Amino acid sequence: MFVQVSWIQVHPGKIEQIKTIFQESVLPIIEKQEGFVKFNLYTNEKDNSIIVNSFWDTEHNIEVVFSSGIYQEQVSKFENLFASPPIRNVFKVSI
């Protein structure tokens, strides 16, 4: 299993709006992608940051979503809410 981790700095006071967009608009699309396992959203209102973890069967599943433009399309839904572009990395789940 692999996890895509995105760390994102957001504008102050926007976390609730971001959570709603993830629930209503992003998750329904991501859940339909081949190899998708689960999704977690972590929020820190003290420093206005979020971490998004999406778990996938294979690294290839993650790269298909990224290279197809689906990832970028989802990120664009937040362009006025994110203070900076997401910092994205992919890890193998080892334990």
N, C-alpha and C positions, 0 to 999 in steps of 0.2 A: 504494500500500500504506500501511496505517496500523498504528501500534503503540499498544497500551494499556500504560502503565507504572504499576506500583504499587510504592511504597516502603513497607516495613512494618518496624516495630520489633517484635522478638520477645522472649519471655522467655528468659533465659540457659539454655543447655543444651537448647534445643528444636529446633534447626535440623535435626538428623537425623530427628526425628519429623515435622517439617513437610515435608521432602523426600519421605518415604515417603507421606504423605497426598496430596501433589501427584501422585506417580507412580501410585499405586494408585486414587485416588478422583477427583481433579480432572481430570487429563489425559484419561481415557477419555470424560468428558462434553464437555469443551471441544473435543476433536478432532472430534466429530460435528457441531459447529455450522457452519452455512453461512458460507463465507468464511474459515474458519480456515486459517492458513498454517503457523505454527510457534510454539513456546513456549520461553522461556529462563528459568531460575531462577538468580539470582546470590546468593551467600551471603557474609556477613562475620561470622565468629565473634568477631572482636575487639570489635565494637560491637553484636553481636546484631541485625543487620539483614539484610533480604533485599530484592532487587528482582526483580519478576516482569514479564517482557515477553511479551506475546502479540501476534503479528502477524496482520493481517487484510487481506483484499482491499479492503474499503471501510470508511469510518467508520460507515456505516449498519450493517454487520455487527456492529461493536462495540456500538453503541447498542441493537440488538435483544437481544443477550445481556444487557446491563445492564438494560434496561427490562422484560425478561421475568422477572427475578428469578433467573436462572441465576447471575449473578455473586454476588449476595447469598447464595444458597444455598451456593455454594462457600466463600465467606468464613466462613460460619457453622461450617464444619467445623473451623475453627482458633480459635474464640472463646476457648479457654482457653490458647492458645499465643501469640497475638499480644498484645503489651504495649499496643498502641494500634491504632485502626482504620487500614486502609490509606489512604495518600495516593495517589489515582488521577488520572492524566492521560492524554489521548490526543494523539498527534502524527502528523503526516503524515511518512512516510519520504521524505526529500528527496534523499538521495544513496545 
